[in-house]
Amino acid sequence: METVLALGIGIVFASGIWLILRPRTFQVLIGLMLMSYAVNLFIFAMGRLAVDRPPLTPAGAVPDPAALADPVPQALVLTAIVIGFATTALYLVVMIGARGLAGTDHVDGEEPGE
Amino acid sequence: MNVAWTQHLVVVPIVLPLLCGAALAPLTQGRHRLKFALAYGSVLALLANALALVALADGSWPDGIGVYLAANWAAPFGIALVADRLAAGMLVLTAILALAALHYAQPRWSRIGVHFHPLFQFLLMGINGAFLTHDLFNLFVFFEVMLAASYGLVLHGYNVERLRASLQYIAVNLVAALFFLVGTALVYATTGTLNMADMAGRVGALGAADLGLLKTGIAVLALAFLVKAAMWPLGFWLPTTYAAASPPVAVMLVLMTKVGAYVILRLWLLVFSDGAGEAARYGYDALLWGGMATIVFGAAGMLATDTAGRLAGYAAIVSSGTLLAVIGYGQASLVAAGLYYFIASTVALAGFVLLIELVDRIRTPGAAILALTAEAYAVEDMPAEPKGKGVPAAMAFLSLAFAACALTIAGLPPLSGFVAKFGMFHALINPGPGLPAIGATGWTLMALVFASGLVAIVSLMRFGVRTFWATEMAAPPALHAAEVAPVAGLLLVSVLLTVQAAPVFDYLARASHDIHRPGLYVDRVLGMPPVPGPVLPALPPALPPASPPAEAP
């Protein structure tokens, strides 16, 4: 399971890096989103991978810390998702504004060779 | 027992701008006076609060550390805000710069777009939070608050140039934020905590494998701060963004560059202190050499550019690089002088970015063309001597203010920049008892700081001569009193820093001494007891076992 997850995160992150180095803003945006997915998975995995462990204590029983999944990375990933979404949305707005004002979707705001 | 009410002052720098920003957000455009009054009141209150925190940290709090447990959870589990001498000093600096920026923005800049004031308050919240928090993940949150507000502010007054700069600025910072998260996750995976004090206590006991991962994690984390602090080669975005942003926003950007360096200072001294066993002094060399490379890059940039905005950007890079190199040198007395440099250069640069927009009004298109041709054709014979014409007051103010800023940035006497550099050289040459004498790296650092000052004075003088000396066609610019006052105020702060150098230096030496004793922090932060809850009245005797709820018909 570890290998599969590590490979998955690596591939998604690498694709993201390749995309943010592209010259068109939309590709950069998609690259940023892919990278943030990979990072979210990475944070999630930092609480150690375990199957079938609840993050919440069952009602009415004395909780056993050893039987629970680590809740901290889950809380962190939740915050990170929210912030990531918000900033990516902001980038999207700026991107559309730049497209409208500069008339091109090149990241430099002008076509190469112009 | 309750906590003293003064303890609550620690959380005010975060809560007050948040509430004020929230109150400002729904106000419609056009009610400029009301919005300005609210925002100004908030910043004044922040300044008073920060001064009170300085007094408390330097006087009544034991060890100069005030710990505030948000939501009353004990330290490693909850969120601890820590105000020590350094953080309190930074809050004062933030409030002063914010006051100047806001004052400057009042007649014109805050009106050229929507929502300047709320964004400005949120920016203050993020910056103050980053100074106060002692928890890695909250640091991330405050960084994002600060950055999100700064994206909006850089775009404020929306033109093609600002959009182009913002596209790069946002993309670079989003990637840096992702690295921040990766680093935080690695740190959590190895130490099992996000509280910086708790982490410092645990680093010494880590196994070799975990220690390697932790170092990797913090190195990745540092990337995010170094992007903010514009260390070479991560600072390429900075001059473009600074030049594009409107002047009041550029003031806050100058400060944000320093927030990166501040966090590096905090984190490194806590986690990789001398008492951290195998991990002690990890990465200091990278900071030292990276900082020196940054100085070289910034100085070269200053020489190469001829627009004032970019000049300010490269000067900020030089100042940031000097600070990083000072941290990397790893000597407490040098860090104290470096902190003085931090404050002096930030104030001077803030004054400079406000000033250049006023100066640009002199350089009417005609004057700019004249200056350009004079350079291109190396015109030897200058136009006729001025014929006894009196210097208009506006020109006199601008040129004097420019000279003062240039002297401070370059580190020439008599202003605070000189005191700062003198202090750093003094600390380098006299390392104090028990420390190794100055070596080759120390001399290199000194030479670079010296050379960067020389380069700064050359490029600033070139700009000044072209603007004030050789512009006969220039019309005296129209200045608004509200625009002159903050520049004059910042220069006054700079003069005060020079005149009162001894108390300020002493204060910063105490602050530096504190942050070099991480053990004390760990004890104070982790030992802070939560406020005991109210004593509950004795519970009533056990209720009879609840009968199963009646079935709904």
Contacts between the chains, C-beta under 8 A, distances in Angstrom:
chain1	res1	chain2	res2	distance
A	20	B	171	6.8
A	20	B	175	6.7
A	25	B	167	6.7
A	28	B	171	5.9
A	32	B	171	7.0
A	32	B	174	5.4
A	32	B	175	7.2
A	32	B	178	8.0
A	35	B	175	7.1
A	35	B	178	5.3
A	36	B	174	8.0
A	36	B	178	6.0
A	39	B	178	4.9
A	39	B	181	4.9
A	39	B	182	5.8
A	39	B	185	7.9
A	40	B	181	8.0
A	42	B	181	7.8
A	42	B	182	6.0
A	42	B	185	5.8
A	43	B	181	6.1
A	43	B	182	8.0
A	43	B	184	7.7
A	43	B	185	4.3
A	46	B	185	4.2
A	46	B	186	7.0
A	46	B	188	5.7
A	46	B	189	4.1
A	47	B	189	7.8
A	48	B	189	7.9
A	72	B	188	6.8
A	72	B	194	7.5
A	73	B	185	7.1
A	73	B	188	6.9
A	76	B	137	5.8
A	76	B	184	7.4
A	76	B	185	7.4
A	76	B	188	7.5
A	79	B	137	7.2
A	79	B	141	6.7
A	80	B	140	7.8
A	80	B	181	5.5
A	83	B	140	7.9
A	83	B	141	7.1
A	83	B	144	4.9
A	83	B	177	7.6
A	84	B	177	7.8
A	86	B	148	6.9
A	87	B	144	6.9
A	87	B	147	7.6
A	87	B	148	6.2
A	87	B	151	7.8
A	87	B	170	7.5
A	87	B	174	5.7
A	87	B	177	7.1
A	88	B	174	7.3
A	90	B	148	6.7
A	90	B	151	5.9
A	90	B	152	7.9
A	90	B	170	7.0
A	91	B	170	5.2
A	91	B	171	7.0
A	91	B	174	6.6
A	94	B	151	7.4
A	94	B	155	6.7
A	94	B	163	6.7
A	94	B	166	5.5
A	94	B	167	6.2
A	94	B	170	6.1
A	95	B	167	7.0
A	97	B	155	7.9
A	97	B	158	7.3
A	97	B	163	5.8
A	98	B	163	4.5
A	98	B	164	7.0
A	98	B	166	7.9
A	98	B	167	5.6
A	101	B	158	7.8
A	101	B	159	7.6
A	101	B	160	5.2
A	101	B	163	5.7
A	102	B	160	5.6
A	102	B	163	6.7
A	102	B	164	7.0
A	107	B	167	6.0
A	107	B	168	7.3
A	107	B	171	7.7
A	108	B	164	6.9
A	109	B	160	6.5
A	109	B	163	6.8
A	109	B	164	3.9
A	109	B	167	7.1
